[in-house]
């Protein structure tokens, strides 16, 4: 309820961010978004303000067979052609009622498959904000929004607003009505509130915001006056990142009565594990003259090769523990210090085999080995996964000798990290149809011996199949493949791709 309250309360702010092509409020039109003609139609509410698939209310304009509930409903909404060479952020305000799912993908001309950006099957009783980063792209593309409401009457998927703005999704000045996707993690007594906008809550003398340096701008704050028990904690949580990020996270804060509170910034991954990035010390305030109205800048290195949320956490030891305010969160792809260790780039272990083996190596044994071939699609077999007419790796046995094995190893991967390995493969008749026909393993980089099994399968297939598996090693490791017919091997950090 508080998240909804904050969303409504912040609506008094005026959005000032530059909206890019592809943004839409659906007030009277779909802003160039079109429905896939072969599927059910996304319908604009007759009074405007949102589009939906499914039977939400009777207020939609009826359109043929789309008016009647169907067993399996799928609607695809396509954006205009977008051309953004710089990093941008897509924010989606949506709602899933009853049951259903919503997925956002990126479709680039010439690519065989759409790139997944985000998906959800979580239903809600109110509008929900989701954010996804759109990385630098030199090629035109379209945003594909696929809604699948449940098959029974009353289920629906609706979109209220699509905003595409320059910059990173972690960035926020809290002037947008949806708070850039930031949310308060509900606590019975202690919570973050929106401050500023000429509104003073509880007569607590909210300071001028940092963005405009006046009382019309907005900021986020938490006050100890609401604390009831010892060391109660308030958490302001960013949207979950959807792509690997590394660089410098910056923000402005004010903190009073530093002896009565603790202010920290963490990252929290999809498994709920925390890692501290920064903690406020007493001397931070005195360094800026001890004036409580002074905003203090902070810069901290952020290394997020997998999905994380940034959590601003404040704990008070009494109702007189003071107040903490935060404003103007920003991000830069350059580290705050030149001494920062560069992050691991997952692209090192990504390969489509169009120009050789990339960083993969062959472990040659007696018999045949992996080799690169290119086959145009025909009635007997498909082409490669990347373009349909490109190259892929093939391994097969030319003898009936038992125990034959051909190995392919990826580049070394740093330890103490989580990975998600995704690849496309096809098994054909002639392979021994057992679990040993297709096997992906992790191997210790130092000794190159088989380690944890990642994936195995032996069913003969005519079409390509996709497999993904998780790898988490304390030691440095490699991904290895044993005797398989394989196409388009890729390594993604967990949660991406």
C-alpha positions in Angstrom: 0.0 0.0 0.0 2.8 2.4 0.8 4.4 1.9 -2.6 1.1 2.9 -4.2 0.8 5.8 -1.9 4.3 7.0 -2.8 3.5 6.6 -6.5 0.3 8.8 -6.2 1.9 11.3 -3.9 4.9 11.8 -6.3 2.5 12.5 -9.2 2.5 16.1 -8.2 6.0 16.4 -9.6 6.6 17.5 -13.1 8.6 15.1 -15.3 11.5 16.9 -16.9 13.5 14.1 -18.4 13.7 14.0 -22.2 11.4 11.4 -23.6 12.7 9.5 -26.7 10.9 8.0 -29.6 9.0 5.0 -28.5 7.6 6.6 -25.4 3.8 6.6 -25.1 1.2 7.6 -22.5 -1.7 6.1 -24.5 -3.9 9.1 -23.9 -5.6 9.1 -27.3 -3.4 6.9 -29.5 -0.8 4.2 -29.5 2.0 6.5 -30.6 3.0 4.3 -33.5 2.8 1.0 -31.6 1.0 -1.6 -33.7 -0.4 -5.1 -33.0 0.9 -8.1 -34.8 -1.9 -8.9 -37.3 -1.6 -12.6 -36.9 -2.4 -12.5 -33.2 -5.0 -10.9 -31.0 -5.1 -7.1 -30.9 -3.9 -4.8 -28.1 -7.0 -2.6 -27.6 -6.9 1.0 -26.5 -9.4 1.8 -23.8 -12.2 3.9 -25.2 -11.3 6.8 -22.8 -7.6 6.3 -23.4 -4.8 6.0 -20.9 -3.9 2.3 -21.4 -3.9 -0.6 -23.8 -4.7 -4.2 -22.9 -5.2 -7.8 -24.1 -7.8 -9.9 -22.4 -11.2 -9.1 -20.8 -10.5 -6.5 -18.1 -13.7 -4.5 -18.3 -16.5 -3.8 -20.8 -14.9 -0.5 -21.7 -12.9 -1.7 -24.6 -14.0 -1.3 -28.2 -15.1 -4.7 -29.5 -13.2 -5.9 -32.5 -14.4 -9.2 -34.1 -13.1 -12.4 -32.6 -11.0 -10.4 -30.2 -14.1 -9.5 -28.2 -14.7 -13.1 -27.0 -12.4 -14.8 -24.4 -10.3 -17.5 -25.9 -8.4 -20.5 -24.5 -4.9 -19.2 -25.3 -4.5 -15.5 -25.9 -1.3 -13.9 -27.2 -1.0 -10.3 -28.2 2.2 -8.8 -29.6 2.7 -5.0 -29.6 5.5 -3.6 -31.9 7.2 -0.3 -31.4 8.2 2.1 -34.2 11.8 1.6 -35.5 14.2 2.9 -32.8 17.7 4.1 -33.5 19.6 4.9 -30.3 23.4 4.9 -30.3 23.6 5.9 -26.7 22.5 4.0 -23.6 18.9 4.5 -22.7 16.3 3.2 -20.2 12.8 1.8 -20.9 10.3 2.1 -18.1 7.1 0.2 -18.3 4.0 0.8 -16.2 1.8 -2.3 -16.4 -0.6 -4.6 -14.7 -1.4 -8.3 -14.9 -4.9 -9.2 -13.6 -5.9 -12.7 -12.7 -3.2 -14.8 -14.4 -1.0 -14.2 -17.4 2.5 -13.0 -18.4 4.2 -10.1 -20.0 7.6 -10.2 -21.8 9.6 -7.4 -23.5 12.1 -8.3 -26.2 14.4 -6.5 -28.7 14.0 -7.3 -32.4 16.9 -6.4 -34.6 16.6 -6.8 -38.4 18.6 -9.7 -39.7 18.8 -11.5 -36.4 17.1 -15.0 -36.2 15.8 -14.5 -32.6 14.5 -11.7 -30.5 16.6 -10.7 -27.5 14.7 -11.1 -24.2 15.0 -8.0 -22.0 12.5 -8.7 -19.2 9.5 -10.8 -18.3 7.0 -11.2 -15.4 4.1 -13.5 -14.4 3.4 -11.6 -11.2 -0.2 -10.4 -10.8 -1.1 -7.2 -9.0 -4.0 -5.1 -7.8 -2.4 -1.9 -9.0 0.0 -0.5 -11.7 3.6 -1.8 -11.4 6.8 -0.1 -12.7 9.5 -2.1 -14.4 12.8 -0.8 -15.8 15.2 -2.3 -18.4 18.4 -0.9 -19.8 18.8 -0.6 -23.6 22.5 -0.9 -24.3 24.3 1.1 -27.0 23.2 -0.1 -30.4 24.4 0.8 -33.8 21.6 -1.0 -35.6 17.9 -0.1 -35.8 15.5 -2.3 -33.8 12.0 -2.6 -32.5 10.7 -3.2 -29.0 8.4 -6.3 -28.9 5.9 -6.5 -26.0 4.2 -9.9 -25.7 1.2 -10.2 -23.5 -0.4 -13.5 -22.6 -3.5 -13.3 -20.4 -4.9 -16.4 -18.8 -7.5 -18.3 -20.8 -10.4 -17.6 -18.4 -12.6 -14.5 -18.5 -11.4 -11.6 -16.3 -7.7 -12.2 -16.9 -5.9 -9.4 -18.7 -2.5 -7.8 -19.3 -2.5 -4.0 -19.6 0.1 -1.3 -20.3 -0.4 2.2 -18.8 2.8 4.0 -19.9 6.0 3.4 -21.8 8.8 5.9 -21.2 12.2 5.7 -22.9 14.8 8.2 -21.6 18.5 8.7 -22.1 20.8 7.3 -19.4 20.8 4.3 -17.1 17.8 2.9 -15.2 19.7 3.2 -11.9 19.7 7.0 -12.3 17.0 9.1 -10.6 16.2 12.6 -9.4 12.8 11.6 -8.0 11.0 14.1 -10.1 9.2 11.5 -12.2 5.8 10.3 -10.9 6.9 6.7 -10.8 10.1 7.5 -8.9 12.2 5.8 -11.7 11.1 2.4 -10.4 12.6 2.9 -7.0 10.4 1.5 -4.2 10.2 1.5 -0.4 10.5 -1.9 1.2 7.5 -1.9 3.5 8.2 -1.8 7.3 5.5 -1.5 9.9 6.9 1.7 11.3 9.9 3.0 9.4 9.7 3.8 5.7 11.1 6.1 3.0 8.9 9.0 1.9 8.8 11.5 -0.9 9.8 15.0 0.3 9.7 18.4 -1.3 7.2 19.7 -3.9 6.1 22.5 -1.6 4.7 19.9 0.7 5.9 19.4 4.3 4.9 16.2 6.0 4.6 16.1 9.8 6.2 19.6 10.0 9.7 18.1 9.9 11.3 20.9 7.9 12.2 18.9 4.8 15.3 20.6 3.2 15.5 21.9 -0.4 16.1 19.2 -2.9 19.5 18.9 -4.6 18.2 18.9 -8.2 16.7 22.4 -8.2 17.8 23.6 -4.8 14.4 24.8 -3.8 11.2 23.4 -2.2 9.5 22.6 -5.5 11.9 19.7 -6.3 11.6 16.2 -4.8 13.8 13.9 -2.8 13.5 10.7 -0.7 13.9 10.8 3.1 13.4 8.7 6.2 12.8 10.1 9.7 13.5 8.5 13.0 10.3 10.0 14.4 8.5 6.9 13.1 10.9 4.5 14.8 9.3 2.4 17.6 11.9 -0.3 18.4 15.7 -0.5 18.6 17.5 -0.4 15.2 14.5 -0.4 12.9 15.6 -0.4 9.3 14.2 1.4 6.2 15.2 0.3 2.7 14.9 2.2 -0.5 15.4 -0.3 -3.4 16.3 0.4 -7.0 15.0 -1.5 -10.0 16.7 -4.8 -10.7 19.5 -4.3 -13.3 18.9 -6.3 -16.5 22.4 -6.1 -18.1 25.9 -6.3 -16.7 27.0 -2.9 -15.3 30.3 -1.6 -14.0 31.3 1.9 -13.2 30.7 4.7 -10.7 27.5 5.1 -8.7 27.0 8.6 -7.4 24.4 10.2 -5.2 23.7 13.1 -2.8 22.7 12.7 0.8 22.0 14.7 4.0 22.2 13.1 7.4 21.5 14.6 10.8 22.3 13.2 14.3 24.9 10.8 12.8 25.3 9.1 16.2 21.7 8.1 16.2 21.6 6.4 12.8 23.4 4.2 10.4 23.3 4.9 6.7 24.6 2.2 4.3 24.4 1.3 0.6 24.3 -2.4 -0.5 23.8 -4.4 -3.7 21.2 -7.3 -3.4 21.2 -10.0 -6.0 18.2 -12.1 -7.2 19.0 -14.7 -4.5 18.7 -12.1 -1.8 22.4 -11.9 -1.0 23.8 -8.5 0.2 27.1 -6.9 -0.5 28.0 -3.6 1.2 29.2 -0.8 -1.2 29.5 2.1 1.2 28.8 3.2 4.8 28.5 6.8 6.1 30.9 7.8 8.8 30.7 10.6 11.3 33.5 12.5 9.7 31.6 12.7 6.4 29.2 15.2 7.8 31.9 17.3 9.6 33.9 17.5 6.4 31.1 19.6 4.9 31.0 22.1 7.6 28.5 20.4 9.9 25.6 22.2 8.2 22.6 19.9 8.1 21.2 21.6 5.0 24.4 20.8 3.0 24.2 18.0 0.5 27.1 15.6 0.6 28.3 13.9 -2.6 29.2 10.3 -2.6 30.9 8.2 -5.4 31.3 4.4 -5.1 32.5 1.8 -7.6 29.7 -0.6 -8.7 30.6 -4.0 -10.3 27.4 -5.9 -11.2 28.1 -8.6 -13.8 24.7 -10.2 -12.9 21.3 -8.7 -11.9 21.4 -6.7 -8.7 19.4 -4.0 -6.9 21.0 -1.1 -5.1 19.6 -0.8 -1.6 19.8 2.5 0.5 19.4 1.3 4.1 19.0 3.5 7.2 18.7 2.2 10.8 17.9 4.2 13.9 18.5 3.4 17.5 15.7 5.7 18.9 12.9 8.1 17.8 15.4 10.9 18.2 17.9 9.4 15.7 17.6 12.2 13.2 16.9 12.0 9.5 18.5 10.9 6.2 17.7 12.3 2.8 18.8 11.1 -0.7 18.6 12.8 -4.1 20.1 12.7 -7.6 21.4 9.1 -8.1 23.5 8.8 -11.2 25.8 6.3 -12.9 28.8 6.5 -15.1 30.4 3.6 -17.0 33.9 4.8 -15.9 35.0 3.8 -12.4 35.3 6.5 -9.8 39.0 5.9 -9.4 41.5 4.9 -12.1 42.9 2.3 -9.6 39.7 0.3 -9.7 40.1 -3.3 -11.0 38.4 -3.7 -14.4 35.4 -6.1 -14.3 35.2 -9.4 -16.1 33.6 -9.0 -19.5 31.3 -11.9 -20.3 31.7 -11.2 -24.0 35.0 -13.0 -23.8 33.2 -16.3 -23.6 30.5 -15.5 -26.2 30.9 -16.9 -29.7 28.6 -17.4 -32.7 31.4 -19.3 -34.6 31.0 -17.1 -37.7 34.7 -16.2 -37.6 36.5 -19.1 -36.1 36.5 -20.4 -32.6 36.8 -17.0 -30.8 38.5 -17.8 -27.5 37.4 -21.5 -27.5 40.0 -24.3 -27.8 39.9 -27.9 -28.9 41.2 -30.8 -26.8 42.2 -33.1 -29.6 41.9 -36.9 -29.0 42.1 -39.8 -31.3 39.3 -39.8 -33.8 37.4 -36.9 -35.2 37.2 -33.5 -33.5 35.0 -30.4 -33.6 35.1 -28.6 -36.9 33.5 -25.5 -38.3 31.1 -26.0 -41.2 28.4 -24.0 -43.0 25.2 -25.6 -44.4 22.5 -23.8 -46.2 19.0 -24.8 -44.9 17.3 -27.5 -46.9 14.6 -30.1 -46.6 17.0 -32.4 -44.7 18.4 -30.0 -42.1 18.3 -26.5 -40.8 21.1 -23.9 -41.2 22.9 -22.4 -38.3 21.1 -20.6 -35.5 22.7 -17.1 -36.0 21.7 -16.3 -39.5 20.4 -19.6 -41.0 23.3 -19.6 -43.5 26.3 -19.1 -41.3 28.8 -21.3 -39.5 28.5 -23.7 -36.6 30.6 -26.4 -34.9 30.1 -30.1 -35.7 31.4 -33.1 -33.8 30.7 -36.7 -35.0 32.3 -40.1 -34.8 33.7 -41.8 -37.9 34.1 -45.1 -36.1 32.1 -47.4 -33.9 34.8 -47.5 -31.3 33.3 -47.1 -27.8 34.6 -44.4 -25.5 35.0 -41.8 -28.3 35.0 -38.3 -27.0 35.7 -34.9 -28.5 36.1 -31.9 -26.2 35.7 -28.1 -26.6 36.8 -25.8 -23.9 35.9 -22.1 -23.3 38.2 -19.4 -22.0 39.1 -19.2 -18.3 36.4 -17.7 -16.0 37.1 -15.9 -12.8 36.2 -17.7 -9.6 33.7 -16.5 -6.9 31.2 -15.5 -9.5 27.9 -16.8 -10.9 27.4 -17.5 -14.6 24.6 -18.6 -16.9 25.6 -20.7 -19.9 23.2 -20.7 -22.8 23.7 -22.5 -26.1 21.8 -24.0 -29.0 22.3 -27.6 -30.1 20.9 -30.3 -32.3 21.5 -34.1 -31.9 21.1 -36.3 -35.0 20.7 -40.0 -35.6 24.0 -41.9 -35.3 24.8 -40.6 -31.8 24.5 -43.0 -28.9 21.2 -42.0 -27.5 22.3 -41.8 -23.8 22.9 -39.0 -21.4 26.5 -39.0 -22.5 25.6 -37.9 -26.0 25.4 -34.2 -25.0 27.2 -33.0 -21.9 28.4 -29.6 -20.7 30.7 -29.5 -17.7 32.7 -27.0 -15.7 36.4 -27.7 -15.5 39.1 -26.3 -13.2 41.2 -24.0 -15.3 44.5 -25.1 -13.7 44.0 -28.8 -14.2 41.4 -29.0 -17.0 39.7 -32.0 -15.5 35.9 -32.4 -15.6 34.1 -30.8 -12.8 30.4 -30.0 -12.1 28.0 -31.4 -14.7 26.0 -28.5 -16.2 23.7 -30.1 -18.7 23.2 -33.5 -20.3 20.8 -34.9 -22.8 20.6 -37.6 -25.5 17.4 -37.3 -27.3 17.9 -37.2 -31.1 16.5 -33.9 -32.4 15.9 -32.5 -35.9 15.5 -28.9 -34.9 17.6 -26.7 -32.7 17.0 -26.7 -29.0 18.1 -24.1 -26.4 19.7 -25.0 -23.1 20.7 -22.9 -20.2 22.4 -23.8 -17.0 23.9 -22.1 -14.0 27.5 -22.3 -13.0 28.9 -21.1 -9.6 32.5 -22.0 -8.8 34.8 -20.8 -6.1 37.9 -21.6 -8.2 38.6 -20.3 -11.7 37.0 -22.6 -14.2 36.1 -23.2 -17.9 33.0 -24.4 -19.6 33.5 -27.6 -21.6 31.4 -29.6 -24.0 31.8 -33.3 -24.7 30.9 -34.9 -28.1 27.9 -32.9 -29.3 26.5 -31.2 -32.3 26.2 -27.6 -31.3 25.3 -24.2 -32.6 25.7 -20.6 -31.3 27.4 -21.0 -28.0 27.0 -18.1 -25.7 27.9 -17.2 -22.1 25.7 -14.8 -20.1 26.0 -13.7 -16.5 23.1 -15.1 -14.5 19.8 -13.5 -15.3 20.7 -11.9 -18.7 20.1 -13.1 -22.2 
